[in-house]
Amino acid sequence: MPQPHHHCDHLPGEHCPGDHDHAPRLVPPPLSLYVHLPWCVRKCPYCDFNSHAAKGELPFEAYIDALIRDLDQDLPLVWGRVVSSVFFGGGTPSLFPPEAIDRFLQAASARLRFAPNLEVTLETNPGTAEHGRFDRYRAAGVNRISFGIQTFNDEALKRLGRIHDSGEAERAVKLAQDAGYDNFNIDLMYALPQQTLAQAEHDLERAFALQPTHLSHYQLTLEPNTVFFAKPPQGIPDEDSAWDIQEHCQRMLAEAGYAQYEVSAYAKPGRQSQHNLNYWRFGDYLGIGAGAHGKISSGAEEHVLRRWKHKHPQTFMDTAGSAASIGGDDVIDAPRLPFEYMLNLLRLHEGFTLKDFESRTGLQRAAIATPLQAAIARGWMTLDGDHARPTELGRRFTNDVVELFLP
């Protein structure tokens, strides 16, 4: 007989009679599939992703073969589970011909249970978008495109080392629309070298004119192991100027009907990226391909596993399907789980429920009582019944809030 629902308004960690006396069970969350296609035409000076400039003819067939072997190796981790989204990231996935994408998706759907309304995203560089390709990507099952445009300012594009200009960016989006794509993202960066507030505003206006369903709007950061980190470009806006640009652009996005649901993600109603939402909600994902990272929860073993693959494409292809292709496995122990969980969830405006924390970590809510109360005391978070959310102040200091949950 089902138990009546018991509502408890106690703060997490306080004892509430008749509730939370049992240990929570780790419940495997939704599952996504991330596929890494590591080549690009030219490495951008700000890019710290596992991407490699293409030299000569790319081994498309051999790489797809390796992806399928890699998937076969990881299948036992996810037997019987349904895949809710697929994301082809890179590098520049649009360098791969539609036939190669089609072959991988066919092989994957023969091995995994794909959800009926599966979201399949392909990252695209406008400089590699060819006429006639988009309809073939659509036929292969790709139903969402993510355009890495970054800015519509041609001088800024040159400074960023991009291979396209603003005209090509607009043409690429229109080609996709002509092929029937009505669900697509545009990536834009702000706080670019020598960028003014007016230029950042102009970038958004050009993007709005193309009517994307989703916009990723993020600040240029100088990451270690990049050209820009070693030799910072001149004229990067200071912190206050970058904040002014961010606030102004957030207002513009809201007025244009794009709701912010994550630190740098904005969407039209119902058009959030399902794949990214699953990441931020501490969902599971298989990471297939050179340098790909995955996260898998095991209900039976009551643990969360992070696994990553060898980064170098040739090494990956030579070893795919064997234990040698695995760059590492890390079982996240209980003391680290609250931090890992918050690192993701606190990027989302929606926050999280304490019940969800328990089911996704297998920990008692008492495990986060002290840092959560500290965050509330500082005005960084609110707790309404079971639902914890970052405040506007907390969202501005996300890193500080997350650090409270370090073991």
Contacts in CASP RR format, 6 or more apart in sequence:
PFRMAT RR
TARGET T0000
AUTHOR 0000-0000-0000
METHOD contacts of the structure
MODEL  1
MPQPHHHCDHLPGEHCPGDHDHAPRLVPPPLSLYVHLPWCVRKCPYCDFN
SHAAKGELPFEAYIDALIRDLDQDLPLVWGRVVSSVFFGGGTPSLFPPEA
IDRFLQAASARLRFAPNLEVTLETNPGTAEHGRFDRYRAAGVNRISFGIQ
TFNDEALKRLGRIHDSGEAERAVKLAQDAGYDNFNIDLMYALPQQTLAQA
EHDLERAFALQPTHLSHYQLTLEPNTVFFAKPPQGIPDEDSAWDIQEHCQ
RMLAEAGYAQYEVSAYAKPGRQSQHNLNYWRFGDYLGIGAGAHGKISSGA
EEHVLRRWKHKHPQTFMDTAGSAASIGGDDVIDAPRLPFEYMLNLLRLHE
GFTLKDFESRTGLQRAAIATPLQAAIARGWMTLDGDHARPTELGRRFTND
VVELFLP
6 18 0 8 1.000
6 19 0 8 1.000
8 16 0 8 1.000
8 19 0 8 1.000
8 20 0 8 1.000
8 385 0 8 1.000
8 386 0 8 1.000
9 385 0 8 1.000
10 16 0 8 1.000
11 369 0 8 1.000
11 372 0 8 1.000
11 373 0 8 1.000
11 383 0 8 1.000
12 354 0 8 1.000
12 365 0 8 1.000
12 366 0 8 1.000
12 368 0 8 1.000
12 369 0 8 1.000
12 372 0 8 1.000
12 373 0 8 1.000
12 383 0 8 1.000
13 364 0 8 1.000
13 365 0 8 1.000
13 366 0 8 1.000
13 369 0 8 1.000
14 369 0 8 1.000
20 364 0 8 1.000
20 365 0 8 1.000
20 366 0 8 1.000
23 362 0 8 1.000
23 364 0 8 1.000
24 358 0 8 1.000
24 359 0 8 1.000
24 361 0 8 1.000
24 362 0 8 1.000
24 363 0 8 1.000
24 364 0 8 1.000
25 299 0 8 1.000
25 302 0 8 1.000
25 359 0 8 1.000
25 362 0 8 1.000
26 297 0 8 1.000
26 298 0 8 1.000
26 299 0 8 1.000
26 302 0 8 1.000
26 303 0 8 1.000
26 304 0 8 1.000
26 359 0 8 1.000
26 360 0 8 1.000
26 361 0 8 1.000
26 362 0 8 1.000
27 297 0 8 1.000
27 299 0 8 1.000
27 359 0 8 1.000
27 360 0 8 1.000
28 81 0 8 1.000
28 284 0 8 1.000
28 297 0 8 1.000
28 298 0 8 1.000
28 299 0 8 1.000
29 278 0 8 1.000
29 281 0 8 1.000
29 282 0 8 1.000
29 283 0 8 1.000
29 284 0 8 1.000
29 297 0 8 1.000
29 359 0 8 1.000
29 360 0 8 1.000
30 82 0 8 1.000
30 84 0 8 1.000
30 278 0 8 1.000
30 281 0 8 1.000
30 283 0 8 1.000
30 284 0 8 1.000
31 78 0 8 1.000
31 81 0 8 1.000
31 82 0 8 1.000
31 83 0 8 1.000
31 84 0 8 1.000
31 278 0 8 1.000
31 283 0 8 1.000
31 284 0 8 1.000
31 285 0 8 1.000
31 286 0 8 1.000
32 83 0 8 1.000
32 84 0 8 1.000
32 85 0 8 1.000
32 86 0 8 1.000
32 87 0 8 1.000
32 275 0 8 1.000
32 278 0 8 1.000
32 279 0 8 1.000
32 283 0 8 1.000
32 284 0 8 1.000
32 285 0 8 1.000
32 286 0 8 1.000
33 83 0 8 1.000
33 85 0 8 1.000
33 86 0 8 1.000
33 87 0 8 1.000
33 108 0 8 1.000
33 112 0 8 1.000
33 285 0 8 1.000
33 286 0 8 1.000
33 287 0 8 1.000
33 288 0 8 1.000
34 86 0 8 1.000
34 87 0 8 1.000
34 89 0 8 1.000
34 275 0 8 1.000
34 285 0 8 1.000
34 286 0 8 1.000
34 287 0 8 1.000
34 288 0 8 1.000
34 292 0 8 1.000
34 293 0 8 1.000
34 294 0 8 1.000
35 67 0 8 1.000
35 86 0 8 1.000
35 87 0 8 1.000
35 88 0 8 1.000
35 89 0 8 1.000
35 93 0 8 1.000
35 104 0 8 1.000
35 287 0 8 1.000
35 288 0 8 1.000
35 289 0 8 1.000
35 292 0 8 1.000
36 50 0 8 1.000
36 89 0 8 1.000
36 90 0 8 1.000
36 91 0 8 1.000
36 287 0 8 1.000
36 288 0 8 1.000
36 289 0 8 1.000
36 290 0 8 1.000
36 291 0 8 1.000
36 292 0 8 1.000
36 309 0 8 1.000
37 63 0 8 1.000
37 88 0 8 1.000
37 89 0 8 1.000
37 90 0 8 1.000
37 91 0 8 1.000
37 92 0 8 1.000
37 93 0 8 1.000
37 95 0 8 1.000
37 96 0 8 1.000
37 289 0 8 1.000
38 50 0 8 1.000
38 51 0 8 1.000
38 52 0 8 1.000
38 90 0 8 1.000
38 91 0 8 1.000
38 289 0 8 1.000
38 290 0 8 1.000
38 291 0 8 1.000
38 313 0 8 1.000
39 51 0 8 1.000
39 52 0 8 1.000
39 53 0 8 1.000
39 54 0 8 1.000
39 58 0 8 1.000
39 91 0 8 1.000
39 92 0 8 1.000
39 95 0 8 1.000
39 313 0 8 1.000
40 51 0 8 1.000
40 52 0 8 1.000
40 53 0 8 1.000
40 54 0 8 1.000
40 90 0 8 1.000
40 91 0 8 1.000
40 92 0 8 1.000
40 95 0 8 1.000
40 125 0 8 1.000
41 53 0 8 1.000
41 54 0 8 1.000
41 92 0 8 1.000
41 95 0 8 1.000
41 125 0 8 1.000
41 127 0 8 1.000
41 128 0 8 1.000
41 163 0 8 1.000
42 53 0 8 1.000
42 161 0 8 1.000
42 163 0 8 1.000
43 51 0 8 1.000
43 52 0 8 1.000
43 53 0 8 1.000
44 160 0 8 1.000
44 161 0 8 1.000
44 162 0 8 1.000
45 160 0 8 1.000
45 161 0 8 1.000
45 226 0 8 1.000
45 227 0 8 1.000
45 228 0 8 1.000
45 233 0 8 1.000
46 160 0 8 1.000
46 220 0 8 1.000
46 221 0 8 1.000
46 222 0 8 1.000
46 223 0 8 1.000
46 226 0 8 1.000
46 227 0 8 1.000
46 228 0 8 1.000
47 226 0 8 1.000
48 223 0 8 1.000
48 224 0 8 1.000
48 225 0 8 1.000
48 226 0 8 1.000
49 90 0 8 1.000
49 91 0 8 1.000
50 90 0 8 1.000
50 91 0 8 1.000
50 290 0 8 1.000
50 291 0 8 1.000
50 311 0 8 1.000
51 90 0 8 1.000
51 91 0 8 1.000
51 92 0 8 1.000
52 91 0 8 1.000
52 312 0 8 1.000
52 313 0 8 1.000
54 95 0 8 1.000
58 95 0 8 1.000
58 96 0 8 1.000
59 317 0 8 1.000
60 96 0 8 1.000
60 97 0 8 1.000
60 100 0 8 1.000
61 100 0 8 1.000
62 317 0 8 1.000
63 100 0 8 1.000
63 313 0 8 1.000
63 317 0 8 1.000
64 100 0 8 1.000
64 103 0 8 1.000
64 104 0 8 1.000
64 107 0 8 1.000
65 320 0 8 1.000
66 289 0 8 1.000
66 316 0 8 1.000
66 317 0 8 1.000
66 320 0 8 1.000
66 321 0 8 1.000
67 104 0 8 1.000
67 288 0 8 1.000
67 289 0 8 1.000
67 320 0 8 1.000
68 104 0 8 1.000
68 107 0 8 1.000
68 108 0 8 1.000
69 320 0 8 1.000
69 321 0 8 1.000
70 288 0 8 1.000
70 289 0 8 1.000
70 309 0 8 1.000
70 316 0 8 1.000
70 320 0 8 1.000
70 321 0 8 1.000
70 325 0 8 1.000
71 107 0 8 1.000
71 108 0 8 1.000
71 111 0 8 1.000
71 112 0 8 1.000
71 286 0 8 1.000
71 288 0 8 1.000
72 111 0 8 1.000
72 321 0 8 1.000
73 320 0 8 1.000
73 321 0 8 1.000
73 322 0 8 1.000
73 325 0 8 1.000
74 286 0 8 1.000
74 287 0 8 1.000
74 288 0 8 1.000
74 307 0 8 1.000
75 111 0 8 1.000
75 112 0 8 1.000
77 286 0 8 1.000
77 296 0 8 1.000
77 298 0 8 1.000
77 305 0 8 1.000
77 307 0 8 1.000
78 112 0 8 1.000
78 284 0 8 1.000
78 286 0 8 1.000
78 296 0 8 1.000
80 113 0 8 1.000
81 112 0 8 1.000
81 113 0 8 1.000
81 284 0 8 1.000
82 113 0 8 1.000
82 114 0 8 1.000
82 115 0 8 1.000
83 108 0 8 1.000
83 112 0 8 1.000
83 113 0 8 1.000
83 114 0 8 1.000
83 115 0 8 1.000
83 118 0 8 1.000
84 115 0 8 1.000
84 118 0 8 1.000
84 119 0 8 1.000
84 274 0 8 1.000
84 278 0 8 1.000
85 118 0 8 1.000
85 119 0 8 1.000
85 120 0 8 1.000
85 121 0 8 1.000
85 274 0 8 1.000
85 275 0 8 1.000
85 278 0 8 1.000
86 105 0 8 1.000
86 108 0 8 1.000
86 114 0 8 1.000
86 118 0 8 1.000
86 119 0 8 1.000
86 120 0 8 1.000
86 121 0 8 1.000
86 275 0 8 1.000
87 120 0 8 1.000
87 121 0 8 1.000
87 123 0 8 1.000
87 275 0 8 1.000
88 96 0 8 1.000
88 101 0 8 1.000
88 120 0 8 1.000
88 121 0 8 1.000
88 122 0 8 1.000
88 123 0 8 1.000
88 142 0 8 1.000
89 122 0 8 1.000
89 123 0 8 1.000
90 123 0 8 1.000
91 123 0 8 1.000
92 123 0 8 1.000
92 124 0 8 1.000
92 125 0 8 1.000
92 128 0 8 1.000
93 101 0 8 1.000
93 122 0 8 1.000
93 123 0 8 1.000
93 124 0 8 1.000
94 122 0 8 1.000
94 123 0 8 1.000
94 124 0 8 1.000
94 125 0 8 1.000
94 128 0 8 1.000
94 129 0 8 1.000
94 133 0 8 1.000
95 125 0 8 1.000
95 128 0 8 1.000
97 133 0 8 1.000
98 133 0 8 1.000
98 136 0 8 1.000
98 137 0 8 1.000
98 139 0 8 1.000
98 140 0 8 1.000
99 136 0 8 1.000
99 140 0 8 1.000
101 122 0 8 1.000
101 137 0 8 1.000
101 140 0 8 1.000
101 142 0 8 1.000
102 136 0 8 1.000
102 139 0 8 1.000
102 140 0 8 1.000
102 141 0 8 1.000
105 120 0 8 1.000
105 140 0 8 1.000
105 141 0 8 1.000
108 114 0 8 1.000
118 143 0 8 1.000
119 143 0 8 1.000
119 144 0 8 1.000
119 273 0 8 1.000
119 274 0 8 1.000
119 275 0 8 1.000
120 141 0 8 1.000
120 142 0 8 1.000
120 143 0 8 1.000
120 144 0 8 1.000
121 142 0 8 1.000
121 144 0 8 1.000
121 145 0 8 1.000
121 146 0 8 1.000
121 185 0 8 1.000
121 273 0 8 1.000
121 275 0 8 1.000
122 137 0 8 1.000
122 142 0 8 1.000
122 144 0 8 1.000
122 145 0 8 1.000
122 146 0 8 1.000
123 146 0 8 1.000
123 148 0 8 1.000
124 145 0 8 1.000
124 146 0 8 1.000
124 147 0 8 1.000
124 148 0 8 1.000
124 172 0 8 1.000
124 176 0 8 1.000
125 148 0 8 1.000
125 163 0 8 1.000
125 164 0 8 1.000
126 147 0 8 1.000
126 148 0 8 1.000
126 149 0 8 1.000
126 164 0 8 1.000
126 168 0 8 1.000
126 169 0 8 1.000
126 171 0 8 1.000
126 172 0 8 1.000
126 173 0 8 1.000
127 163 0 8 1.000
127 164 0 8 1.000
127 168 0 8 1.000
127 172 0 8 1.000
128 163 0 8 1.000
129 168 0 8 1.000
129 171 0 8 1.000
129 172 0 8 1.000
129 175 0 8 1.000
129 176 0 8 1.000
131 175 0 8 1.000
132 175 0 8 1.000
132 179 0 8 1.000
134 145 0 8 1.000
134 175 0 8 1.000
134 176 0 8 1.000
134 178 0 8 1.000
134 179 0 8 1.000
134 180 0 8 1.000
134 181 0 8 1.000
135 179 0 8 1.000
135 180 0 8 1.000
137 145 0 8 1.000
137 179 0 8 1.000
138 179 0 8 1.000
138 180 0 8 1.000
138 181 0 8 1.000
143 181 0 8 1.000
143 183 0 8 1.000
144 181 0 8 1.000
144 183 0 8 1.000
144 184 0 8 1.000
144 185 0 8 1.000
144 273 0 8 1.000
145 176 0 8 1.000
145 181 0 8 1.000
145 183 0 8 1.000
145 184 0 8 1.000
145 185 0 8 1.000
146 184 0 8 1.000
146 185 0 8 1.000
146 187 0 8 1.000
146 216 0 8 1.000
147 169 0 8 1.000
147 172 0 8 1.000
147 173 0 8 1.000
147 176 0 8 1.000
147 184 0 8 1.000
147 185 0 8 1.000
147 186 0 8 1.000
147 187 0 8 1.000
147 212 0 8 1.000
148 186 0 8 1.000
148 187 0 8 1.000
149 164 0 8 1.000
149 169 0 8 1.000
149 186 0 8 1.000
149 187 0 8 1.000
149 188 0 8 1.000
149 207 0 8 1.000
150 156 0 8 1.000
150 157 0 8 1.000
150 160 0 8 1.000
150 162 0 8 1.000
150 187 0 8 1.000
150 188 0 8 1.000
150 189 0 8 1.000
151 157 0 8 1.000
151 160 0 8 1.000
151 166 0 8 1.000
151 188 0 8 1.000
151 189 0 8 1.000
151 192 0 8 1.000
151 195 0 8 1.000
151 199 0 8 1.000
151 203 0 8 1.000
152 166 0 8 1.000
152 169 0 8 1.000
152 170 0 8 1.000
152 202 0 8 1.000
152 203 0 8 1.000
152 206 0 8 1.000
152 207 0 8 1.000
153 166 0 8 1.000
153 192 0 8 1.000
153 195 0 8 1.000
153 199 0 8 1.000
153 202 0 8 1.000
153 203 0 8 1.000
154 165 0 8 1.000
154 166 0 8 1.000
156 192 0 8 1.000
156 193 0 8 1.000
156 194 0 8 1.000
156 195 0 8 1.000
156 199 0 8 1.000
157 164 0 8 1.000
157 165 0 8 1.000
157 166 0 8 1.000
159 192 0 8 1.000
159 193 0 8 1.000
159 194 0 8 1.000
159 233 0 8 1.000
160 189 0 8 1.000
160 192 0 8 1.000
164 172 0 8 1.000
166 206 0 8 1.000
170 206 0 8 1.000
170 210 0 8 1.000
173 184 0 8 1.000
173 186 0 8 1.000
173 210 0 8 1.000
173 212 0 8 1.000
174 210 0 8 1.000
176 184 0 8 1.000
182 213 0 8 1.000
183 213 0 8 1.000
183 214 0 8 1.000
183 271 0 8 1.000
184 212 0 8 1.000
184 213 0 8 1.000
184 214 0 8 1.000
185 212 0 8 1.000
185 213 0 8 1.000
185 214 0 8 1.000
185 215 0 8 1.000
185 216 0 8 1.000
185 273 0 8 1.000
186 207 0 8 1.000
186 210 0 8 1.000
186 212 0 8 1.000
186 214 0 8 1.000
186 215 0 8 1.000
186 216 0 8 1.000
187 216 0 8 1.000
187 218 0 8 1.000
188 203 0 8 1.000
188 204 0 8 1.000
188 207 0 8 1.000
188 215 0 8 1.000
188 216 0 8 1.000
188 217 0 8 1.000
188 218 0 8 1.000
189 217 0 8 1.000
189 218 0 8 1.000
189 219 0 8 1.000
189 220 0 8 1.000
190 200 0 8 1.000
190 203 0 8 1.000
190 217 0 8 1.000
190 218 0 8 1.000
190 219 0 8 1.000
190 220 0 8 1.000
190 242 0 8 1.000
190 245 0 8 1.000
190 246 0 8 1.000
190 249 0 8 1.000
191 219 0 8 1.000
191 220 0 8 1.000
191 236 0 8 1.000
191 237 0 8 1.000
191 241 0 8 1.000
191 242 0 8 1.000
191 245 0 8 1.000
191 246 0 8 1.000
192 199 0 8 1.000
192 220 0 8 1.000
192 236 0 8 1.000
193 220 0 8 1.000
193 233 0 8 1.000
193 234 0 8 1.000
193 235 0 8 1.000
193 236 0 8 1.000
194 234 0 8 1.000
194 235 0 8 1.000
195 237 0 8 1.000
195 245 0 8 1.000
197 241 0 8 1.000
197 244 0 8 1.000
197 245 0 8 1.000
197 248 0 8 1.000
200 245 0 8 1.000
200 248 0 8 1.000
200 249 0 8 1.000
201 248 0 8 1.000
201 249 0 8 1.000
201 252 0 8 1.000
204 215 0 8 1.000
204 217 0 8 1.000
204 249 0 8 1.000
204 252 0 8 1.000
204 253 0 8 1.000
204 256 0 8 1.000
207 215 0 8 1.000
208 256 0 8 1.000
213 267 0 8 1.000
213 268 0 8 1.000
213 271 0 8 1.000
214 258 0 8 1.000
214 265 0 8 1.000
214 266 0 8 1.000
214 267 0 8 1.000
214 268 0 8 1.000
214 271 0 8 1.000
214 272 0 8 1.000
214 273 0 8 1.000
215 253 0 8 1.000
215 258 0 8 1.000
215 265 0 8 1.000
215 266 0 8 1.000
215 267 0 8 1.000
216 264 0 8 1.000
216 265 0 8 1.000
216 266 0 8 1.000
217 249 0 8 1.000
217 253 0 8 1.000
217 264 0 8 1.000
217 265 0 8 1.000
217 266 0 8 1.000
218 263 0 8 1.000
218 264 0 8 1.000
219 242 0 8 1.000
219 246 0 8 1.000
219 264 0 8 1.000
220 236 0 8 1.000
222 228 0 8 1.000
222 229 0 8 1.000
222 232 0 8 1.000
222 236 0 8 1.000
223 229 0 8 1.000
237 245 0 8 1.000
250 260 0 8 1.000
253 260 0 8 1.000
253 266 0 8 1.000
254 260 0 8 1.000
257 268 0 8 1.000
258 266 0 8 1.000
258 267 0 8 1.000
258 268 0 8 1.000
259 266 0 8 1.000
259 267 0 8 1.000
259 268 0 8 1.000
259 269 0 8 1.000
260 266 0 8 1.000
260 349 0 8 1.000
261 267 0 8 1.000
261 272 0 8 1.000
261 277 0 8 1.000
261 348 0 8 1.000
261 349 0 8 1.000
261 350 0 8 1.000
262 276 0 8 1.000
262 277 0 8 1.000
262 280 0 8 1.000
262 347 0 8 1.000
262 348 0 8 1.000
262 349 0 8 1.000
263 347 0 8 1.000
263 395 0 8 1.000
263 398 0 8 1.000
265 272 0 8 1.000
265 273 0 8 1.000
265 276 0 8 1.000
267 273 0 8 1.000
277 348 0 8 1.000
278 284 0 8 1.000
278 285 0 8 1.000
279 285 0 8 1.000
279 344 0 8 1.000
280 344 0 8 1.000
280 345 0 8 1.000
280 347 0 8 1.000
280 348 0 8 1.000
281 344 0 8 1.000
281 345 0 8 1.000
281 348 0 8 1.000
281 352 0 8 1.000
281 356 0 8 1.000
281 360 0 8 1.000
282 340 0 8 1.000
282 341 0 8 1.000
282 344 0 8 1.000
282 345 0 8 1.000
282 360 0 8 1.000
282 361 0 8 1.000
283 295 0 8 1.000
283 297 0 8 1.000
283 360 0 8 1.000
284 295 0 8 1.000
284 296 0 8 1.000
284 297 0 8 1.000
285 294 0 8 1.000
285 295 0 8 1.000
285 296 0 8 1.000
286 294 0 8 1.000
286 296 0 8 1.000
287 293 0 8 1.000
287 294 0 8 1.000
287 307 0 8 1.000
287 308 0 8 1.000
287 309 0 8 1.000
288 309 0 8 1.000
289 309 0 8 1.000
289 316 0 8 1.000
289 320 0 8 1.000
290 309 0 8 1.000
290 310 0 8 1.000
290 311 0 8 1.000
290 312 0 8 1.000
290 313 0 8 1.000
290 315 0 8 1.000
290 316 0 8 1.000
290 317 0 8 1.000
291 308 0 8 1.000
291 309 0 8 1.000
291 310 0 8 1.000
291 311 0 8 1.000
291 316 0 8 1.000
291 327 0 8 1.000
292 308 0 8 1.000
292 309 0 8 1.000
293 306 0 8 1.000
293 307 0 8 1.000
293 308 0 8 1.000
294 306 0 8 1.000
294 307 0 8 1.000
294 308 0 8 1.000
295 304 0 8 1.000
295 305 0 8 1.000
295 306 0 8 1.000
295 307 0 8 1.000
296 304 0 8 1.000
296 305 0 8 1.000
296 307 0 8 1.000
297 303 0 8 1.000
297 304 0 8 1.000
297 305 0 8 1.000
297 360 0 8 1.000
298 304 0 8 1.000
298 305 0 8 1.000
302 362 0 8 1.000
303 331 0 8 1.000
303 332 0 8 1.000
304 331 0 8 1.000
304 332 0 8 1.000
304 337 0 8 1.000
304 340 0 8 1.000
304 361 0 8 1.000
305 329 0 8 1.000
305 330 0 8 1.000
305 331 0 8 1.000
305 332 0 8 1.000
306 329 0 8 1.000
306 330 0 8 1.000
306 332 0 8 1.000
307 326 0 8 1.000
307 327 0 8 1.000
307 328 0 8 1.000
307 329 0 8 1.000
307 330 0 8 1.000
308 326 0 8 1.000
308 327 0 8 1.000
308 328 0 8 1.000
309 316 0 8 1.000
309 325 0 8 1.000
309 326 0 8 1.000
309 327 0 8 1.000
310 316 0 8 1.000
310 319 0 8 1.000
310 324 0 8 1.000
310 325 0 8 1.000
310 326 0 8 1.000
310 327 0 8 1.000
316 325 0 8 1.000
319 325 0 8 1.000
332 340 0 8 1.000
334 363 0 8 1.000
334 367 0 8 1.000
335 407 0 8 1.000
336 407 0 8 1.000
337 361 0 8 1.000
337 362 0 8 1.000
337 363 0 8 1.000
337 367 0 8 1.000
338 357 0 8 1.000
338 361 0 8 1.000
338 363 0 8 1.000
338 367 0 8 1.000
338 368 0 8 1.000
338 371 0 8 1.000
338 405 0 8 1.000
338 407 0 8 1.000
339 402 0 8 1.000
339 405 0 8 1.000
339 406 0 8 1.000
339 407 0 8 1.000
341 352 0 8 1.000
341 357 0 8 1.000
341 360 0 8 1.000
341 361 0 8 1.000
341 405 0 8 1.000
342 368 0 8 1.000
342 401 0 8 1.000
342 402 0 8 1.000
342 405 0 8 1.000
343 402 0 8 1.000
345 351 0 8 1.000
345 352 0 8 1.000
346 390 0 8 1.000
346 398 0 8 1.000
346 401 0 8 1.000
346 402 0 8 1.000
347 398 0 8 1.000
349 389 0 8 1.000
349 390 0 8 1.000
349 395 0 8 1.000
350 389 0 8 1.000
351 387 0 8 1.000
351 388 0 8 1.000
351 389 0 8 1.000
351 390 0 8 1.000
352 387 0 8 1.000
352 388 0 8 1.000
353 386 0 8 1.000
353 387 0 8 1.000
353 388 0 8 1.000
354 365 0 8 1.000
354 386 0 8 1.000
354 388 0 8 1.000
355 386 0 8 1.000
357 363 0 8 1.000
357 365 0 8 1.000
357 368 0 8 1.000
358 364 0 8 1.000
358 365 0 8 1.000
361 367 0 8 1.000
368 405 0 8 1.000
371 404 0 8 1.000
371 405 0 8 1.000
372 381 0 8 1.000
372 383 0 8 1.000
372 388 0 8 1.000
374 404 0 8 1.000
375 381 0 8 1.000
375 394 0 8 1.000
375 401 0 8 1.000
375 404 0 8 1.000
376 382 0 8 1.000
376 383 0 8 1.000
379 391 0 8 1.000
379 393 0 8 1.000
379 394 0 8 1.000
380 390 0 8 1.000
380 391 0 8 1.000
380 393 0 8 1.000
380 394 0 8 1.000
380 397 0 8 1.000
380 400 0 8 1.000
380 401 0 8 1.000
381 388 0 8 1.000
381 389 0 8 1.000
381 390 0 8 1.000
381 391 0 8 1.000
381 394 0 8 1.000
381 401 0 8 1.000
382 388 0 8 1.000
382 389 0 8 1.000
382 391 0 8 1.000
390 398 0 8 1.000
390 401 0 8 1.000
394 400 0 8 1.000
394 401 0 8 1.000
END
